[in-house]
């Protein structure tokens, strides 16, 4: 097993291999739902999701309680 030595001054390895941290592919994952995720949103959404409104959210009304917010 080889060890990478790190000099105290620079914090970089003494033996750098540029292929070690190379990005090999890019995959767009946004906007994909599995069948189970879509089914969960459909069945549990009405119970747990807050409907979108183009207005500031009334937090006390949405959660039916008054508490400090951050």
C-alpha positions as CSV (number, residue, x, y, z in Angstrom):
1,X,0.0,0.0,0.0
2,X,1.4,3.4,-0.9
3,X,1.0,6.4,1.4
4,X,0.7,10.0,0.4
5,X,3.1,12.2,2.2
6,X,1.8,15.7,3.0
7,X,4.3,18.5,3.5
8,X,3.4,20.7,6.4
9,X,4.0,23.9,4.6
10,X,1.8,23.5,1.5
11,X,-0.8,20.9,2.6
12,X,-0.6,19.2,-0.8
13,X,0.5,15.6,-1.4
14,X,4.1,15.2,-2.4
15,X,3.0,12.7,-5.1
16,X,0.1,14.1,-7.0
17,X,-1.8,11.9,-9.5
18,X,-4.1,14.2,-11.7
19,X,-6.1,11.2,-12.9
20,X,-7.1,10.3,-9.3
21,X,-9.6,13.2,-9.0
22,X,-10.7,13.5,-12.6
23,X,-14.4,14.0,-13.3
24,X,-15.4,11.1,-15.5
25,X,-19.0,11.9,-16.5
26,X,-21.7,14.4,-16.1
27,X,-25.3,13.2,-15.5
28,X,-28.3,15.4,-15.4
29,X,-30.5,14.0,-12.6
30,X,-32.9,16.9,-12.0
31,X,-36.6,16.3,-12.7
32,X,-36.6,12.5,-12.4
33,X,-39.0,10.7,-10.1
34,X,-39.1,7.0,-9.6
35,X,-42.5,5.3,-9.7
36,X,-42.5,4.9,-5.9
37,X,-41.7,8.6,-5.4
38,X,-44.5,9.7,-7.7
39,X,-46.9,7.4,-5.9
40,X,-45.8,8.7,-2.5
41,X,-46.4,12.3,-3.5
42,X,-49.8,11.5,-5.0
43,X,-51.0,9.6,-2.0
44,X,-49.3,11.4,0.9
45,X,-49.0,14.9,-0.6
46,X,-52.4,16.1,0.5
47,X,-51.5,15.2,4.1
48,X,-47.9,16.5,4.2
49,X,-47.4,19.1,1.4
50,X,-48.3,22.8,1.6
51,X,-49.9,24.0,-1.6
52,X,-48.0,26.7,-3.5
53,X,-49.3,30.2,-3.5
54,X,-47.8,33.3,-5.0
55,X,-47.8,35.1,-1.6
56,X,-45.8,35.0,1.6
57,X,-46.5,31.9,3.7
58,X,-48.6,32.4,6.8
59,X,-46.5,30.1,9.0
60,X,-48.7,30.2,12.0
61,X,-51.7,29.4,9.9
62,X,-50.0,26.6,7.9
63,X,-48.8,24.8,11.0
64,X,-51.7,25.8,13.2
65,X,-49.5,27.1,16.0
66,X,-47.5,30.1,17.2
67,X,-43.8,29.5,17.8
68,X,-40.5,31.4,17.3
69,X,-39.2,31.2,13.7
70,X,-35.8,31.6,12.3
